[in-house]
């Protein structure tokens, strides 16, 4: 039976903490970057179209929901040091992404201080809620969301190219590396959960993959327009999700499409590891 704030068996708690230490140690050695010093701000270019800047603003807005992302999940995992400390570290890294994109919007002249303040006001009138009702389901969601986010930034960087704005290109490179590291951590946890309860983990993954949406953007007043802009530039759309998120996740986890279609989990199993 799940204990509120402590969702894991002793084995999982120990193993996930070791995964977090590996994640943290590698980040300290190879991946940390500084918003002020490591981005070539003197190379902010003028060749970025307003439509691209609007999408960067959308990414920045999604990152501004960070207090909800962290605050909503932490009470349910605080008894698992590896999960909780990873979440705190994840929040720190995501905050850098938001700060850096906001700085780029200002330095490039695409947004003013007043416009950024208006964006913050719009974000903070909404509260993001957990999309799944179990710890196991939230790990499946987070894994999927991180890979999808990496794909957004990869495609955006390819669309911009190196020459239009070297500062933005470098910024997106740093963010991509972070997002891929986040995906890798969640992927490892999902693999552990598959070993513990394969049928239930696949059922939760099925719920995520069949109804996936990027977090928070629909909460914005013009959220549907922002999503349409992303699709129009082929930064992310249904086919990209299927080919570059859905199928790679199944392949990496060793789950066949037939196994995903076979609904072996019972309704009772959907309440496993419930969020308190």
N, C-alpha and C positions, 0 to 999 in steps of 0.2 A: 504494500500500500504506500502511495506517495506521501511524503511528509511535507507540509507547506514550507517552502523555502529551502528544501533539501531533496531534490528529485532523484538522486542517484544512489545506487548501491555503493558500498565501500570500494569495490573494484573500479567502478566508473569514476568515482570522485578522485581516486588516486591517478588513474590513467589520464583523465581530462586535465588534471593539474599538471602532469608531466607534459602533455601537449601544449598547455599554456606556457610553461617554462621554456620549451623549445621555441615556440612562437616569439616570446619576449626576447630571449637571448639573441635570436637571429635578427630581430628588428633592431636591437641595440647595436649589433655589429655591422649590419649591412644596409638597413632600410630607413633609418631616421633622417629626416630632412627638415630644414628650417625655412619657414615662410618668408622671413625677411631677407635671408642671406643666400639661399640656394636657387631661387628663381631669378633669371636675368631680367629684372624689372626695367632695366635701361633698354631692353629690346622689345618693349611692348609695341607691336606693329599696328598699322592702320588698315590692314587688308582684311579684317574680319567683318563680315556682313552683319547688319543689324539682326537678321534672323538667327544667326549663330549666337550672338550676344544674348538674345532672348532665351535661347535654350540653355546657355550657361547660367542665366538667371534662374531658370527652372531648376537646374541641378542644385544651385545654391539654396533655393527655397526648400527643396526636399531635405537638404542637410540641416536646415534650421530647425527641423522637428526633432533634433537630437535629444533635447530633454525628455521628450515623450518616449523615444526609442529606448533610452537607457532606463528612465524612471518606471516605465510600465513593466519591464521584464525583471529588473533586479530583485524585487520582493519575492519572486518565485524561484530564484536560483541562488539566493544569498548564502545558503548552506553548502553550496558547492564552490570551493575557493577557485578552482580552475575556471568554471563558467563565469562567476561573478567578476573575478579580476580581469579575465579576458574582455568582458563587457565594458569595464571601466577603461581598459586600454583602447578598445575599439572606439569608444566615445571620444577619447583624446585624439585619435588619428582622424576620425571623421570631422571633428571640430576644426582641424587644420585645413581640411578640404574646403569647408564652408568659408573660413577666413580667407584662404588664398583666392577662391573664386570671387568673393566679394571684393577683395583688393584689386583683382584684375578688372572687374567691371568698372571700378572707380578710376583706376590708372589709365584705362583705355579710353575713358570719356564716354563710354556707352551708358553709364548710369551716374547720377548725382548722389550726393549724400542724402538728399531729401527722398529720392526715389528708393534708395536702399532702406531708409527708415520706413517708408510706406510698405515695402515688401515684408519687413519684419512684423509690422502691425497686422498685416493680412495673415501671416503665418500663425501668429500667437492668438488669433481669435478662434483657432481650431485646436482640437486635441486629437492626436493620432492614437488609435486603440489597437491592441494586439489583434492580428487577423486570425489567429488560431487559438484553440482552447486547451492546449497541452504543451508542456515543455518539449516533448518529442516533436510535435508538429512545428513549434517555433524554430527548432534547430533546422528542420527541413526547409522551412520558409527562408530563414536567414542564409542558408547555403545557396539556395536558388537566387535570392535577391542579390547576393554579392557577385555571383557570376554574371547575372543580368546587368548589374551596375558596371562591372568591368567591361562588358560588351558595349554599353553606352559610351563610355569614355574612349575605348579603343576606336570605335567607329567615328566619334567626334574628332579625335586626333587625326585620323586618316583623312577626314573631310577637310580639315583646316590645312594640313601640311606644315612643313617646317618653316616656310618662308613668310607666310602671311603674318604670323606673330610668334617669334621664337619663345617669348615668355609664356604664352598660353600653351604652346606645344610642350614645353618642359614641365609646366604645371600639370598638364593632363598625364604626362608620363609618370610623374611621382604618384598621382592619385591612382592610376591604373595598377602600379606595383602594389600599393597598399590594398586595393580591393581584391587583387588576386591572392594576396596573403590571407586576407579575411576569409575568402572562399575556401582556401585550402584548410584552414582550421576547422570550419564548420563541416567540411567534407569528411575530415577525419573523425569528428564526433558522430556524424551520421553512420559512418562505417561501424563504429563501436555499437551504435544502437541497432544496426542490422544484425550484428552478431548476438545481441541480447534478445531481440524480439523482431525477427525478420518480417512476419506478417503485419504486425502493428506499424512498424516503421514504413513499410511500403504503403500501407493504407494512408498514413499521414502524408507521405510524399505524393501520393495520388491526389489528395485534397489540395495540396499546394500547386502542383504542376497543372492540374486541370482548370484552376481558377486563379492563376497568378496575375497580380497587378503590382506595379512598382509602388512603393509606399508613399503615402501622403500627397502625391501630386493632385489627386482628384479632390482633396480637401480645399484646394485653392479655388477662388471664384471663377477663374478662367482655366481650370485644370484640364478640361477636355480639349480646349484649344491648344494648350501646351503639349499634350500628348499627340495631337494631330500634327503639330509642327515637327516633332521628333520622327513620326512615321513618314511625313512627307519628304524628309531628307534622308530617309532610310538609315537613320541612326539606330532605331530599334522598332521592330514591328513583329507581327505574329510569326511570319516565316523565319525571321532571324532568331526569335525565341525558340522555335522548334528545332532548327538546325544547329544552333550554337549554344543553347542552354539545355533544353529538354533532353535531346539525344545524347550529348556529351555526359550529362549527369547520370543517365541510365547506364551508359557504357562504362564510366569510371566506377560506378557502384556495383557493376556486374548484375544488373537487373534487366531482363528482357522486356520488350514491349508486350509480349503475351502475358508475362507475370504481372505487369502493371494493369492489364485488362482484367485479370482474374481477381475478382473481389472476394478474397478468402477471409478477410477480417470481418468479425461480427459487429453489430451495433454496439455491443458491450465493450468491445476492444477500443472503440473510438474515445472512450473516457479514460483510457490508461494514461497514467501520469497527468491527471488533470491539474490545471492551474487553480490554486486555492482561491 
